[in-house]
């Protein structure tokens, strides 16, 4: 097989795995009412079918990325697939909430191995530039379509079979992907030096995030001043501080200090946190609104939200082309603003009947979400050596999943604050959409600050003539700004962060 064809098959396999991991986050949303009824769960308990997965996924992603760098990205990819598939089977066969929630936690752990391994396999297989950006765009587009496809597929499976099918559907896909991975994927890992994983750091950060999500999810039931909420927030603060101290003292930290200091990674992680918050919470709230307020069937619920995934796939697939034209920072400003506009439209939800601009609103949200996901991946991975791409993949996925866990806990709590009547529930849902709009607006502000900083950096690079002995040979040559980099005479420093350009990106063509 030619190298180009093998590269395409490799990318397809990675995208299938990414699709399955994201699908499993959203496919369960539609099934929650059925799970609640059949297993006799309370609203607060059934929520942990979602948040249990998100906590394990988000808390272990950095560890999974580091393991991929040290022990082999293909190996961790396959181990994660097998773990994910086995727990999907046990979840689909569960007859009590303990087994179901435990299976979801194990699923999250498997996904925490798959996701950073998949992302680092892309970034180490494609050199920096337009080719990698296209692959990352397809990765983001696949995640976007997977998130919404879960709503549609979940609706079909729940309506015509059982909620158990939303778990069992992963089993054949996971088995086939695990069998094909050794044949298509070339194994890669970082330098053969250190082989120590920071297990203590992983335990601390996972405990920290679990405590935070627990606190947020309990606010609606017990109030901010309850011992559970205050204790959870205190545990979150203690574990976060302990993690920071432990990372400084560890010889092979979970998150190397040099990476943590990268402004691009910090910006991308912050944007992904906000993106996860608005996206994870929005899907759950809209699903509950359509089923509980408008009395739609699970299938209709999925179809109503489907345009969000379609337009999201388009945004991800063509994101690289847009970035070449206007620069990745402007893409981030545009996409966050678009998502905010969509959420503002969704604040006008009615008590009965369908809101006519709903399709427009979800498409705006879909474009903004997928475009932001693409932009953060390009921003985070650009200029990072291959030996650290796994941990970067872990960080960027962690921020999104932690945001999704918080969104899945906080936005439904806002929407259900007055669930005594349909009118109040509709009003609460509108308030949740307003909170999502605020999150997207904060993302737009953050991206705008980075765009402004990039302009100042470019403007600060003085236009300096060559030394006299060179410039005498002809017309005076000046430095040429290419995005956020400056290409000029050999004695001038050149910024390496080419992919964060604020304008056309010829450097990567």
N, C-alpha and C positions, 0 to 999 in steps of 0.2 A: 504494500500500500504506500502511495506517495505520502511525503511528510505533511503536505497541506491537508490531505484527506484524513490522516491520522490525527492531526491537530484539531480538526473540526469534530471528529468523533470524541476526542478527549474532552473538548469543551462541552459537547452535548451531554456526556456522562456527568460531568461536574454540575451542569445546569439541572439535570434531572434530580440529583441528590439535593441541591439547593431548593428546588421546587418542592420536594417532598417534605423537607424540614419546615419550610415556611407554611406550606399547605396545612401541616398538622397543627400549627398554631391557630389558624383561623377556622379550619373545618369543624373544630369542636364547638365554636361559638354557636352555630345553628343548632347543634345537638343538645345544648345545655338544658333547655326546658324539658326535653324528653328524658335526659339523664336524671334530672331533679325529680320528675314524677315517678319514674320506674324504680329508682333506688331510694326514694323517700328522703331526699336531702333537703336541707335548708338552703336559703339563698347564699348565706355566708360560706357554707361548706362546699356547695357546687362551684363557687368562684375559685376554689383552690384547684379544680381541674385545669383551670387556665393558669393561675398564678404559680402553682407548683411546677409546671413545665417551664414557665418563664424564669423563675428563681434559679432552678438548676441550670438552665441554659445560660442565663446571663452571668451567674456567679462562677461558672466553670469555663467560660469561653477563653479567658486569658490563659488559664492552665492548659486547656486543649490546644491553643495556638502554640504555646511554648513546647508542649510535648511533640507537636508536629515538627517544629524546628529541630528538636534534639533527636527524636527517635524515628523520624521519617514521615513525610506528609502523606504518602500513599498508605502507609501502614496505619496511621491514626484515622485516616479517611475510612478504611475498611473496617477497623475495629468499631468506629462510631456507627457505621451503617448496620453492623450486626447487632450492636447493643440497641439501637433505635428500633430495628425490626423485631427483635425478641420482645421488647417492652410494648410494642404496638400489639403484638399477639396477646400478651397477658392482659393488656388494657381492654381489648375487645372481648375477652372471655370473663372479665371481672363481674362478680355479682355482689360485691360490697364496696363501700366507698374507700376503705383503707387500701385495698388492692388496686383500685382504679387510680387513686391519687398517687400511690407509690409507683405505679407503672408510668404515670405522667412525669414524675420526677426523674425516673431512669431514662425515659425518652429524652428529657431535657439534657441529661448528661451525655447521651449518645449524640444528640444534635450539637452539643458543645465541642465534640471532637470533629464532627463532619464540617461544620460551617467554617471555622478558621482554616482547616486543612484545604477545603475547596477553594477558598479565596486565595490562599498562598500558592496553591497549585496553578491558579491562573496567573498571578503576578510573577511567578518564577518561570512560567512557560512562555510568556509573551514579554518581549523587551519593552521598556518604557516608550511611550509615544502613542500614535493614533491607533495602532493595532491592539495594544493593551487596553486603551480606553474603550475601544469597540467591544472587547471581551467583557470588560467591567460593566459596560452599559447593558449588555445582554444578561449578565449576572443580576444586575439590579432590576432589569425588566422582568426576568424570570421570577425573582422574589416578589415583585409587585403583582404579577398575574397570578402567582401561587397563592398570595394572601387573599385575593378576591375569588379566585377559583374555588378556594376552600368553602366560601359561602355558598356558591352554586352547587358544587358537588355534595357538600354537606346537606343542603336542602333536598337534593335528589335522593341521597342515600337514606336520610331520616324519614322522608315521606313515603318511600316505596319499599324500604327494608326495615332497618333498625338503626339506632344510634351506634350500635356496636360496629357497624360497617365503616364508620368514619375512622376507626382504629385499624381494622383488619385490611383495609384497602392498601395500607402501607407495606404489608408483608410481602406480596409478590414483587413489588417494585424494589424494595430493599434487597431482596435476595438476588434479583437479576443484576442490580447495580454492584453488589458486592462481588459477584462472580466475574463481571466484566472489568472491574477496576484493575486487577493485576495484569490484564492483557493490554489495556489501553494506557494506563498511567505509568509514567516513569517515576521511580521513587526519587525523592530529593530531601535533603536535610541541611541543617547548618553545619558549621565547622565541627570537626570531631573532637573538640576539646571537652567542654563541660557536659556532664550527663546527669546533673542533679535538677530535679524539679522542686520548686518552692511549694511544697505541700502545705506548709504552715500559712503562707500567704494566701493560697487558694482557700483554705478553711476560713481564714479571717474575712476575706472579701465576700465569700458566699454567705457566711453568717451575718455580715453587715447588711448585705442586700436583702436577705430573708427578713431580718428584723425591720428594715425600712418598709418593705411591702406589707408585712403583717400589720404594722402600725397604721399605714394608710388605709388598708382594707377594713380595719376595725373601727375607724373613726365614725362611720355612719351608724354603727350599732351601739357603741359605748361612749362616744364623745371624745374630744381631744384630751380631757383631763382624766380619763380612766387609767388605772394602773397598767393595763395591757398596752395602751398606746404610748404612755410616757416611758414605760419600761423598754418597749421596743425601740423607741427613738434613742434612749440612753445607750442601749446595746449597739445600735447602729453607730453612734458617735464613738463609742469606746473601740469597737472593732475596726472602724475606719482609721482611727489614730494609731492603733496597734499595727495595722497593715502598713501604714506609712513608715513607722519605725522599723518594722521587720524587713521591709524592702531595702532600706538603707544599709542594714547590717548583713544582709544575705550576700554570699559570694556570687551567687547566680540568681538574681532576683526574678520574680515573675514578670515584672515590668522594668526593664533596664532604665536607669536614670536618664541616659542620653535620649531615649525615645520619649520619655515622659516630658522632657523639656522642649520637644519640637512644637513650635506654635501651630504648625499645620495639623498635627495629630490632635492637639488639644481642641482646636476649632472644629475639626471633623467629628471628634467624639462628643463635643457639646451639642452640635447640630443633630447628630444621630440620636442623642438622648431625647431631645425635643421631638424629633421625628417619631421615635418609638412611642413617646407619650401620646402624641395626637393620633397616630395610626392604630396602635393597639387598643386604645380606649374607644376611638371612633367606631371601629368595626363592631365591637361588643355592644356599645350603646345603640347604634343603628339597628343591629340585629334584634335586640330586645324591644326597641321602640316599634319596629315594624310588626313583630309578632304579638307583643303584649298590648300595644296601644291601638294599632290599626288592624289587629287580628289577621294578619297575613299568614299564609302557610310558610313552612321552612323553605320550600322551593321558590315561592314568590319572593321571599326575603332575599334569597341569593340572587335571583334575576334582577331585582331592583338595584342591588349594589354592583352587579356585574360590570356596568360601564366604567366604573372606577378602575378595574383591572385592565380593561381593554386600552383605555387611554394611557394608563400607567405603563403598560408594555411598550406603547409607542414612544413615550417620553424616554424610557430607558434605552430602547433600541436605537434611537436617533440622538441620544444625549451627546455622544462623542462628536457628532457633526455640528451640533449647536455650540459645544464648547470650543471647537476650532474657530468658530465665527466670532463669538463674543467673549470667550474666556471663561474658565471654570468658576471664578468668583461671581461673575455676573449671572451665570446659570443658577448658582445657589440663591442669590437675591431674588431672581425671577421666580424660581420654583417655590420658595418659602412664601412669597407674596401671593402666588396663585393658590396655594393651599389655604392660606388665611382667608382669601376671598371666598373660596368654596365653603369654609366653615361658617363664615358670616351669613351666607345664604341659608345654611342649615339651621340657623337660630330661629327661623320663622316656621318651624314645624307645627302642623295643625293637630287637633284632637281626633278628627275623623276625616276620611278621604285622603287621597294622595296629593302631596304638595307638588304642583306642576314643575317648578324649577329644580326638583330633586335630582333629576338625571344630570342637569348642568352642574349642579353643586358637587355631586360625587365625581364627575369627570375632572373638574378643577382640582379637587382634592387628590385624585389619582395622578394627574400630571405633576402636581407639586410634590407628592410623596415619592414617586419613582425618580423624578429628576433630582430631588435632594439626596436620595440614597445613592444615585450614581455619582453626584458631585462629591459627596463625602468620601466615597471609596477612592476616587482619583486623588483627592486632596491628601488623604491619610497615607496612601501607599507610595506616592511619588517620591523618588529620591531615597527610599529606604533600601538598604542592602538585602539581598535575597535571604541571608541567614536570619533576618529578623522579620520577614514578611508574615510568618505564622503568628507571632505574638501581636503584630499590628492588626492582622485579621481578627485575632481574639479581642483586642481592645475595641475595634470599630464595631464588631458585632455585639460585644458586651454592652456598650453604651446604648445601642438600639434596643436590646432585649430588656435591659434594666428599665429603660423608658417605657417599653411596652408593658412590663409588669406593673409599673407605677400607674400607667394610663388605664390598664385593665382593672386596677383597684380604685383609682381616684374618680375617673369619669363616670362609671356606673354608680358610684356612691353619690355623686352630684345629681345624676339623673333620677335616682331612686329616693332622693331626700324627702320627697312628698308623694309617695306612692299610694295615697289613700283614694285617689280617683284618677280616671284617665286624663282629665285636664291638668292635674298637678304633675302627672308623669310626663305628659307632653311638654309642660313648662320646664320640668327638670331636665329633660333631654335637650331642650334648647339651651339651657344653661351649661350643660356639658359641652355642647358644640361651641359655645362662646369660650369656654376654657381651652378647647382645642385651638380655636382661632388665636387666642393669646399666645399659646405655645408656638404656633407657626409664625406669629408676628415677632416673637423674641428671636426665632431663627433667622428671620429676614434682617433684623437689627444686627445680629451677630455676624451674618454674612456680609452685611453692608460695612461693618467696621473693618472686616478683613480686606474688603475691596478698597476701602479708603487707605488702609495701611499699605497695601500694595502700590497704590498710586503715589503715596508719599515716598515709598522706597525707590520707585522708579524715577520720580522727580528729583530725589536727592542724589541720584547718580549723575554727577556733573559731567557735562560734555567737555572732554579734555582732549586737546590736540596731541598728536604723537610727538615724541622728542624731535628736536630741530633736525638732527641728522637724518631722520626718516621723512619728516614732513617736507623737507626741502626737495625731495624727489618728485613731488607733484602736489596737487591740491591738498589742502589740509583735510585729514580724515578725522571723523568724529565717531564716538561710540554710538551704537545703534541699540535701542531698547527692544528686546524681544520678550513680550509679556512682562514678567517680573524679573527676568534676567537681563543682564547687560553684556552685550557682545562688543568688545572694543579691542584696543591695543593689547599686546601680550602682558604689559606691565600693569594692567588694570585687573582687579579682582572680578571674577565672574560668578554671579549668583547661580546656584545649581537647581533651584526650584522652578524648572521651566514649565511644568504642567500647571502651575497655578497662575497662568497668564490671565491678564485682564483684557486681552485683545486677541487678535488672530494669532494662531499658534504655528508658525512656520517651522519652528525649531524641531517639531516632531513629525514632520511630513516625510 
